[in-house]
Amino acid sequence: MEAYRIFITPRACRDIEAIYNYIAQDSPVHAAAMVKRILDALEALKQSPHRNLVQRQNRKLRHPVRSLPVQPYIAYFRVYDTDRAVRIIHIRHGARHRPRKFD
């Protein structure tokens, strides 16, 4: 089975950079380790992208938003089966409210 391609949107890249910068204020080593954990988890989506669906979505959405917890963060993404692609759209701290709207 062909692996899915992972695309990280500019917004998600900024999220990863902000996560690194926030943690690096106390420990650049821990910041780098957290970013590596996030990127490794996203890499795993190449083989199994159909993870948790985000609740309260329109059931008619062609590409519903899914989520991947990487404690203490959550990555939000969409799967495009016909293109064998995963688009990472946002990464945020799990204690924050879920975004009301996704790109």
C-alpha positions in Angstrom: 0.0 0.0 0.0 1.4 3.4 -1.0 2.1 5.8 1.9 0.2 9.1 2.2 2.2 12.3 1.7 2.2 14.8 4.6 1.7 18.5 3.9 2.2 20.9 6.7 0.4 24.2 6.1 2.1 27.5 6.8 -0.2 28.0 9.8 0.8 24.6 11.3 4.5 25.5 10.6 4.0 28.7 12.6 2.3 26.7 15.4 5.3 24.4 15.6 7.7 27.3 15.7 5.6 29.0 18.4 5.6 25.8 20.5 9.4 25.6 20.1 9.9 29.2 21.1 7.6 29.0 24.1 9.3 25.9 25.5 12.8 27.1 24.6 12.4 30.0 27.0 13.0 27.5 29.7 14.8 24.7 27.9 15.9 24.6 24.3 16.6 20.8 24.7 13.1 20.1 25.8 11.7 22.4 23.0 13.6 20.4 20.4 12.4 17.1 21.9 8.8 18.3 21.8 9.0 19.4 18.2 10.6 16.0 17.3 7.7 14.2 19.1 5.2 16.2 17.1 7.0 15.7 13.8 7.4 11.9 14.5 3.7 11.6 15.2 2.8 13.5 12.0 5.2 11.2 10.1 3.2 8.2 11.4 0.1 9.5 9.6 1.8 8.4 6.4 0.7 4.8 7.2 -2.5 5.3 9.2 -4.1 8.7 8.6 -7.7 7.8 9.6 -7.6 8.9 13.2 -10.1 10.5 15.5 -12.8 12.7 13.9 -13.3 16.1 15.5 -16.8 16.2 16.9 -19.7 18.5 15.9 -18.9 18.7 12.2 -21.2 18.7 9.3 -21.7 15.1 8.3 -21.7 16.0 4.7 -18.1 17.3 4.7 -16.1 15.6 2.1 -12.8 15.9 4.1 -13.7 16.1 7.8 -11.2 17.4 10.3 -9.4 14.7 12.2 -7.2 15.0 15.3 -4.0 13.4 16.6 -3.1 13.9 20.2 0.6 14.5 20.9 0.5 15.3 24.6 0.0 18.1 25.6 -0.8 19.2 22.0 -3.4 18.2 19.4 -2.7 18.2 15.7 -5.7 18.9 13.4 -5.6 17.6 9.9 -7.6 16.4 6.8 -7.1 13.3 4.8 -7.5 13.3 1.0 -7.7 9.7 0.0 -7.9 10.2 -3.7 -4.5 12.1 -3.6 -3.1 9.9 -0.8 -2.3 13.1 1.1 -2.7 14.4 4.7 -2.9 18.2 5.2 -1.9 19.3 8.7 -3.9 22.4 9.3 -3.3 23.4 13.0 -1.5 22.3 16.1 -2.5 23.7 19.5 -2.3 23.0 23.2 -4.9 20.4 24.3 -6.1 22.6 27.2 -7.3 25.3 24.7 -10.7 25.2 23.2 -11.0 23.4 19.9 -11.0 25.9 17.0 -14.5 26.9 15.8 -13.4 27.0 12.2 -10.7 25.3 10.2 -9.0 26.5 7.0 
